[in-house]
Amino acid sequence: MNTPPPRPSFKAQMHQAREEAIVAAAGRLLGEKGFEAMTLDDVAAEVGVAKASLYKHFAGKDDLCAAAMVYAVDRLQGFLQNVPPGQSAIERLQALLRWMLSLQLSDEMPLLLSRNSGLAGPLRDCARYQASLQTASALITTWIVEAQEAGQLNAQWPPDVVLWALLARSADPLPAMLRATGQYSDARILDWAVETCFGGLAAQAISAPAARAPGCSPAPGY
């Protein structure tokens, strides 16, 4: 008979709960302010603890923000594993993009950061983040290949091109810009963001824009 593991002490449970709250707060602030502007003072104020308490959990800002990015990719893994199996590959990819953009509208951090971000280096050295991102990327790539084989995505593009195009949309400014106008509901904004993305990725011929005569101004929308 297997003996169940001992239940963590109340103190250990409180320590874990506070650490999770700190990571969640860091994630929100990363989405709202970005890595460079966010400070540990901001995180402490968000959680309602002394700044010194943060150092009981994390060595510093880089360590904390890397943990927040690991949490973000773990959430992605959870989403991917819970997509209804009856959906087609293109429906799964559309649901993924809609979910990523919905996180942005709730001020969650993007899954990918700018290459110029000060957090890029710590993330390269974070084995857990890299492993989790690679696992998620492999599954998404499988869906992309399925959609290409079904004629739902442009098969002329390498799957990794489509993969990174989709992941990059998690930081797309379009939803926030449309919300700022105050004219559209979040649901409609997400509809448009998904439609404009996949309308450009669909399996169809892409025409080159017509040449303009010298001196002519571009038409509205260019």
C-alpha positions as YAML, in Angstrom:
chain: A
units: angstrom
residues:
- id: 1
  name: MET
  ca: [0.00, 0.00, 0.00]
- id: 2
  name: ASN
  ca: [1.41, 3.34, -1.08]
- id: 3
  name: THR
  ca: [1.64, 5.94, 1.64]
- id: 4
  name: PRO
  ca: [0.49, 9.38, 0.45]
- id: 5
  name: PRO
  ca: [3.14, 12.10, 0.68]
- id: 6
  name: PRO
  ca: [2.92, 14.28, 3.78]
- id: 7
  name: ARG
  ca: [0.83, 17.39, 3.41]
- id: 8
  name: PRO
  ca: [2.88, 20.60, 3.33]
- id: 9
  name: SER
  ca: [2.82, 22.62, 6.51]
- id: 10
  name: PHE
  ca: [0.64, 25.70, 6.74]
- id: 11
  name: LYS
  ca: [3.77, 27.85, 6.62]
- id: 12
  name: ALA
  ca: [4.93, 26.11, 3.44]
- id: 13
  name: GLN
  ca: [1.50, 26.53, 1.86]
- id: 14
  name: MET
  ca: [1.50, 30.24, 2.67]
- id: 15
  name: HIS
  ca: [5.02, 30.57, 1.25]
- id: 16
  name: GLN
  ca: [3.89, 28.89, -1.99]
- id: 17
  name: ALA
  ca: [0.72, 30.99, -2.24]
- id: 18
  name: ARG
  ca: [2.70, 34.20, -1.80]
- id: 19
  name: GLU
  ca: [5.23, 33.12, -4.42]
- id: 20
  name: GLU
  ca: [2.44, 32.42, -6.90]
- id: 21
  name: ALA
  ca: [0.91, 35.84, -6.18]
- id: 22
  name: ILE
  ca: [4.28, 37.50, -6.76]
- id: 23
  name: VAL
  ca: [4.76, 35.71, -10.09]
- id: 24
  name: ALA
  ca: [1.23, 36.59, -11.24]
- id: 25
  name: ALA
  ca: [1.75, 40.25, -10.30]
- id: 26
  name: ALA
  ca: [5.06, 40.34, -12.16]
- id: 27
  name: GLY
  ca: [3.36, 38.92, -15.22]
- id: 28
  name: ARG
  ca: [0.66, 41.60, -15.17]
- id: 29
  name: LEU
  ca: [3.22, 44.36, -14.73]
- id: 30
  name: LEU
  ca: [5.39, 42.97, -17.52]
- id: 31
  name: GLY
  ca: [2.37, 43.15, -19.80]
- id: 32
  name: GLU
  ca: [1.45, 46.64, -18.65]
- id: 33
  name: LYS
  ca: [4.86, 48.32, -18.37]
- id: 34
  name: GLY
  ca: [7.43, 46.08, -20.01]
- id: 35
  name: PHE
  ca: [10.57, 44.63, -18.46]
- id: 36
  name: GLU
  ca: [12.65, 47.79, -18.51]
- id: 37
  name: ALA
  ca: [10.05, 50.01, -16.80]
- id: 38
  name: MET
  ca: [8.81, 47.49, -14.25]
- id: 39
  name: THR
  ca: [10.49, 47.58, -10.83]
- id: 40
  name: LEU
  ca: [10.51, 45.29, -7.82]
- id: 41
  name: ASP
  ca: [8.90, 48.12, -5.87]
- id: 42
  name: ASP
  ca: [5.99, 47.93, -8.35]
- id: 43
  name: VAL
  ca: [5.65, 44.19, -7.77]
- id: 44
  name: ALA
  ca: [5.80, 44.52, -3.98]
- id: 45
  name: ALA
  ca: [3.12, 47.22, -4.05]
- id: 46
  name: GLU
  ca: [0.93, 45.11, -6.34]
- id: 47
  name: VAL
  ca: [1.12, 42.11, -4.02]
- id: 48
  name: GLY
  ca: [0.96, 44.16, -0.82]
- id: 49
  name: VAL
  ca: [4.22, 42.94, 0.71]
- id: 50
  name: ALA
  ca: [7.51, 44.54, 1.64]
- id: 51
  name: LYS
  ca: [10.13, 44.61, -1.11]
- id: 52
  name: ALA
  ca: [12.45, 42.57, 1.15]
- id: 53
  name: SER
  ca: [9.88, 39.75, 1.05]
- id: 54
  name: LEU
  ca: [10.46, 39.32, -2.67]
- id: 55
  name: TYR
  ca: [14.06, 38.30, -2.03]
- id: 56
  name: LYS
  ca: [12.85, 35.36, 0.06]
- id: 57
  name: HIS
  ca: [11.52, 33.91, -3.19]
- id: 58
  name: PHE
  ca: [13.67, 35.33, -6.00]
- id: 59
  name: ALA
  ca: [17.27, 36.49, -6.32]
- id: 60
  name: GLY
  ca: [16.30, 39.63, -8.21]
- id: 61
  name: LYS
  ca: [14.29, 41.15, -11.04]
- id: 62
  name: ASP
  ca: [15.73, 38.90, -13.76]
- id: 63
  name: ASP
  ca: [14.98, 35.77, -11.74]
- id: 64
  name: LEU
  ca: [11.43, 36.89, -10.95]
- id: 65
  name: CYS
  ca: [10.59, 37.91, -14.51]
- id: 66
  name: ALA
  ca: [12.00, 34.65, -15.89]
- id: 67
  name: ALA
  ca: [9.70, 32.80, -13.48]
- id: 68
  name: ALA
  ca: [6.78, 34.90, -14.75]
- id: 69
  name: MET
  ca: [7.63, 33.96, -18.34]
- id: 70
  name: VAL
  ca: [7.83, 30.28, -17.37]
- id: 71
  name: TYR
  ca: [4.37, 30.66, -15.84]
- id: 72
  name: ALA
  ca: [3.11, 32.24, -19.07]
- id: 73
  name: VAL
  ca: [4.39, 29.38, -21.22]
- id: 74
  name: ASP
  ca: [3.02, 26.84, -18.75]
- id: 75
  name: ARG
  ca: [-0.39, 28.49, -19.19]
- id: 76
  name: LEU
  ca: [0.06, 28.12, -22.94]
- id: 77
  name: GLN
  ca: [0.79, 24.43, -22.44]
- id: 78
  name: GLY
  ca: [-2.42, 24.10, -20.41]
- id: 79
  name: PHE
  ca: [-4.44, 25.79, -23.14]
- id: 80
  name: LEU
  ca: [-2.99, 23.57, -25.86]
- id: 81
  name: GLN
  ca: [-3.73, 20.40, -23.92]
- id: 82
  name: ASN
  ca: [-7.36, 21.41, -23.36]
- id: 83
  name: VAL
  ca: [-8.34, 22.38, -26.91]
- id: 84
  name: PRO
  ca: [-11.39, 20.26, -27.87]
- id: 85
  name: PRO
  ca: [-10.14, 17.29, -29.95]
- id: 86
  name: GLY
  ca: [-13.01, 17.55, -32.44]
- id: 87
  name: GLN
  ca: [-11.81, 20.88, -33.82]
- id: 88
  name: SER
  ca: [-10.00, 21.06, -37.14]
- id: 89
  name: ALA
  ca: [-6.39, 22.21, -37.21]
- id: 90
  name: ILE
  ca: [-7.31, 25.68, -38.44]
- id: 91
  name: GLU
  ca: [-9.96, 26.03, -35.72]
- id: 92
  name: ARG
  ca: [-7.38, 25.09, -33.09]
- id: 93
  name: LEU
  ca: [-4.94, 27.67, -34.42]
- id: 94
  name: GLN
  ca: [-7.62, 30.35, -34.51]
- id: 95
  name: ALA
  ca: [-8.64, 29.51, -30.94]
- id: 96
  name: LEU
  ca: [-4.99, 29.74, -29.90]
- id: 97
  name: LEU
  ca: [-4.56, 33.20, -31.41]
- id: 98
  name: ARG
  ca: [-7.81, 34.43, -29.89]
- id: 99
  name: TRP
  ca: [-6.69, 33.18, -26.47]
- id: 100
  name: MET
  ca: [-3.27, 34.84, -26.74]
- id: 101
  name: LEU
  ca: [-4.82, 38.16, -27.74]
- id: 102
  name: SER
  ca: [-7.39, 37.95, -24.95]
- id: 103
  name: LEU
  ca: [-4.49, 37.78, -22.49]
- id: 104
  name: GLN
  ca: [-3.12, 40.98, -23.96]
- id: 105
  name: LEU
  ca: [-6.45, 42.75, -23.44]
- id: 106
  name: SER
  ca: [-6.33, 41.71, -19.79]
- id: 107
  name: ASP
  ca: [-2.80, 43.21, -19.52]
- id: 108
  name: GLU
  ca: [-1.04, 39.86, -19.35]
- id: 109
  name: MET
  ca: [2.46, 39.78, -20.78]
- id: 110
  name: PRO
  ca: [3.10, 38.52, -24.33]
- id: 111
  name: LEU
  ca: [4.55, 35.08, -24.83]
- id: 112
  name: LEU
  ca: [7.47, 36.54, -26.74]
- id: 113
  name: LEU
  ca: [9.53, 39.57, -25.80]
- id: 114
  name: SER
  ca: [11.46, 41.95, -27.98]
- id: 115
  name: ARG
  ca: [14.94, 40.70, -28.88]
- id: 116
  name: ASN
  ca: [16.20, 43.96, -27.36]
- id: 117
  name: SER
  ca: [14.52, 43.29, -24.03]
- id: 118
  name: GLY
  ca: [16.83, 43.05, -21.05]
- id: 119
  name: LEU
  ca: [15.08, 39.80, -20.17]
- id: 120
  name: ALA
  ca: [16.13, 38.09, -23.41]
- id: 121
  name: GLY
  ca: [19.45, 36.95, -21.94]
- id: 122
  name: PRO
  ca: [18.05, 35.44, -18.72]
- id: 123
  name: LEU
  ca: [15.39, 33.62, -20.74]
- id: 124
  name: ARG
  ca: [18.00, 32.09, -23.03]
- id: 125
  name: ASP
  ca: [19.63, 30.67, -19.91]
- id: 126
  name: CYS
  ca: [16.35, 29.48, -18.36]
- id: 127
  name: ALA
  ca: [16.20, 25.76, -19.18]
- id: 128
  name: ARG
  ca: [12.62, 25.34, -17.97]
- id: 129
  name: TYR
  ca: [11.35, 28.21, -20.11]
- id: 130
  name: GLN
  ca: [13.17, 26.99, -23.21]
- id: 131
  name: ALA
  ca: [12.00, 23.40, -22.75]
- id: 132
  name: SER
  ca: [8.38, 24.41, -22.19]
- id: 133
  name: LEU
  ca: [8.39, 26.77, -25.18]
- id: 134
  name: GLN
  ca: [9.90, 24.09, -27.42]
- id: 135
  name: THR
  ca: [7.27, 21.54, -26.36]
- id: 136
  name: ALA
  ca: [4.46, 24.01, -27.05]
- id: 137
  name: SER
  ca: [6.01, 25.06, -30.36]
- id: 138
  name: ALA
  ca: [6.24, 21.44, -31.50]
- id: 139
  name: LEU
  ca: [2.52, 20.86, -30.91]
- id: 140
  name: ILE
  ca: [1.51, 24.10, -32.61]
- id: 141
  name: THR
  ca: [3.74, 23.20, -35.57]
- id: 142
  name: THR
  ca: [1.90, 19.89, -35.86]
- id: 143
  name: TRP
  ca: [-1.38, 21.78, -36.14]
- id: 144
  name: ILE
  ca: [0.14, 24.11, -38.75]
- id: 145
  name: VAL
  ca: [1.29, 21.18, -40.90]
- id: 146
  name: GLU
  ca: [-2.18, 19.60, -40.63]
- id: 147
  name: ALA
  ca: [-3.80, 22.87, -41.72]
- id: 148
  name: GLN
  ca: [-1.38, 23.20, -44.64]
- id: 149
  name: GLU
  ca: [-2.05, 19.64, -45.76]
- id: 150
  name: ALA
  ca: [-5.80, 20.36, -45.60]
- id: 151
  name: GLY
  ca: [-5.36, 23.41, -47.81]
- id: 152
  name: GLN
  ca: [-6.33, 25.80, -44.99]
- id: 153
  name: LEU
  ca: [-2.97, 27.57, -44.76]
- id: 154
  name: ASN
  ca: [-0.46, 28.54, -47.40]
- id: 155
  name: ALA
  ca: [1.70, 25.42, -47.84]
- id: 156
  name: GLN
  ca: [4.43, 27.38, -49.63]
- id: 157
  name: TRP
  ca: [5.59, 28.86, -46.33]
- id: 158
  name: PRO
  ca: [7.75, 26.78, -43.96]
- id: 159
  name: PRO
  ca: [5.77, 25.81, -40.84]
- id: 160
  name: ASP
  ca: [8.17, 27.68, -38.58]
- id: 161
  name: VAL
  ca: [7.43, 30.92, -40.46]
- id: 162
  name: VAL
  ca: [3.73, 30.49, -39.67]
- id: 163
  name: LEU
  ca: [4.52, 29.44, -36.09]
- id: 164
  name: TRP
  ca: [6.51, 32.57, -35.25]
- id: 165
  name: ALA
  ca: [4.06, 34.78, -37.11]
- id: 166
  name: LEU
  ca: [1.31, 33.47, -34.84]
- id: 167
  name: LEU
  ca: [3.32, 33.71, -31.63]
- id: 168
  name: ALA
  ca: [4.42, 37.23, -32.51]
- id: 169
  name: ARG
  ca: [0.77, 38.24, -32.72]
- id: 170
  name: SER
  ca: [0.55, 37.76, -28.94]
- id: 171
  name: ALA
  ca: [2.27, 41.16, -28.75]
- id: 172
  name: ASP
  ca: [0.26, 42.71, -31.62]
- id: 173
  name: PRO
  ca: [-0.72, 46.32, -30.73]
- id: 174
  name: LEU
  ca: [-3.90, 46.12, -32.84]
- id: 175
  name: PRO
  ca: [-6.29, 44.98, -30.05]
- id: 176
  name: ALA
  ca: [-5.12, 47.66, -27.60]
- id: 177
  name: MET
  ca: [-5.28, 50.35, -30.28]
- id: 178
  name: LEU
  ca: [-8.84, 49.38, -31.24]
- id: 179
  name: ARG
  ca: [-9.93, 49.20, -27.59]
- id: 180
  name: ALA
  ca: [-8.53, 52.70, -27.00]
- id: 181
  name: THR
  ca: [-11.02, 54.09, -29.51]
- id: 182
  name: GLY
  ca: [-13.86, 53.03, -27.24]
- id: 183
  name: GLN
  ca: [-15.94, 52.06, -30.27]
- id: 184
  name: TYR
  ca: [-15.74, 48.27, -30.23]
- id: 185
  name: SER
  ca: [-16.35, 45.41, -27.81]
- id: 186
  name: ASP
  ca: [-13.45, 43.16, -26.86]
- id: 187
  name: ALA
  ca: [-15.19, 40.23, -28.58]
- id: 188
  name: ARG
  ca: [-15.41, 42.15, -31.86]
- id: 189
  name: ILE
  ca: [-11.81, 43.30, -31.59]
- id: 190
  name: LEU
  ca: [-10.65, 39.70, -31.13]
- id: 191
  name: ASP
  ca: [-12.78, 38.61, -34.10]
- id: 192
  name: TRP
  ca: [-11.13, 41.19, -36.33]
- id: 193
  name: ALA
  ca: [-7.63, 40.40, -35.08]
- id: 194
  name: VAL
  ca: [-8.08, 36.70, -35.82]
- id: 195
  name: GLU
  ca: [-9.73, 37.35, -39.19]
- id: 196
  name: THR
  ca: [-7.05, 39.77, -40.38]
- id: 197
  name: CYS
  ca: [-4.31, 37.37, -39.33]
- id: 198
  name: PHE
  ca: [-5.71, 34.25, -40.96]
- id: 199
  name: GLY
  ca: [-7.03, 36.12, -43.96]
- id: 200
  name: GLY
  ca: [-3.38, 36.79, -44.79]
- id: 201
  name: LEU
  ca: [-2.25, 33.23, -44.05]
- id: 202
  name: ALA
  ca: [-4.98, 31.42, -45.97]
- id: 203
  name: ALA
  ca: [-4.01, 29.22, -48.93]
- id: 204
  name: GLN
  ca: [-4.46, 31.67, -51.79]
- id: 205
  name: ALA
  ca: [-2.41, 33.48, -54.38]
- id: 206
  name: ILE
  ca: [-0.88, 36.70, -53.08]
- id: 207
  name: SER
  ca: [-0.69, 39.47, -55.66]
- id: 208
  name: ALA
  ca: [2.06, 42.05, -55.63]
- id: 209
  name: PRO
  ca: [0.73, 45.60, -55.06]
- id: 210
  name: ALA
  ca: [0.28, 47.58, -58.22]
- id: 211
  name: ALA
  ca: [3.12, 49.95, -59.05]
- id: 212
  name: ARG
  ca: [2.40, 53.66, -58.56]
- id: 213
  name: ALA
  ca: [3.51, 56.39, -60.91]
- id: 214
  name: PRO
  ca: [6.36, 58.57, -59.59]
- id: 215
  name: GLY
  ca: [5.08, 61.37, -57.40]
- id: 216
  name: CYS
  ca: [1.72, 59.76, -56.74]
- id: 217
  name: SER
  ca: [0.57, 59.56, -53.13]
- id: 218
  name: PRO
  ca: [-0.36, 56.15, -51.79]
- id: 219
  name: ALA
  ca: [-4.03, 55.32, -51.62]
- id: 220
  name: PRO
  ca: [-5.68, 55.36, -48.18]
- id: 221
  name: GLY
  ca: [-4.79, 52.23, -46.28]
- id: 222
  name: TYR
  ca: [-1.26, 51.84, -47.63]
...
